[in-house]
């Protein structure tokens, strides 16, 4: 079903308004965390309420158009439909007043999900998702290879270090944290092996990490080139078709 021009015009205007509110919400969310601005939290709360109203209107307008197209569930359960719902979820918080304050604060973190609404308006973000879809098998293979190397080397390092550094390498989970910082070549320095065996494993893990991370970067680079080339070919075909 093709929407009437008046409805399309309304949707375009609403999208522009939502676009502005997304950026303003990111700024307001950051300002809300500044301790020195506690006296100005009330205006920020008012802006939050206005934003919720705008995002709620957008959600129900999109749901209305989905109903007109006889595909309401395709929107409600789509990725962007879920993001739109999560963006307005804080409006339900007054109904959860019986919850502990800590839970309410955690639920309010759903506001940060509004940043994902930008995906709908920026083609460049859509290209990134398309690259991951196009190269998902190669990326998954590399990811599982990294995980296998990480778990294997971390387990061996745990055996070498747990006796001499029980406070630092007291369990596998802490050792995995060390492994992640090593395989990504970050090396914060808060955890490091002191035994000969641990240092050998650390060196092997760092060298393997360089190769595997570089491989992932190469896969993504190839994906961007292929997707952009495909878009250029489609653009050329459309231009040739119009000339005919």
ZIFEN-V353422 format. One record per helix or strand of 3 or more residues. SS is the DSSP state (alpha for helix, beta for strand). FROM is the first residue (numbers start at 1). TO is the last residue. If there is no record, write none. Layout:
ss:SS from:FROM to:TO
ss:SS from:FROM to:TO
//
This chain:
ss:alpha from:5 to:31
ss:alpha from:35 to:68
ss:alpha from:72 to:76
ss:alpha from:79 to:96
ss:alpha from:101 to:120
ss:alpha from:123 to:134
ss:alpha from:136 to:161
ss:alpha from:172 to:183
ss:alpha from:196 to:243
//
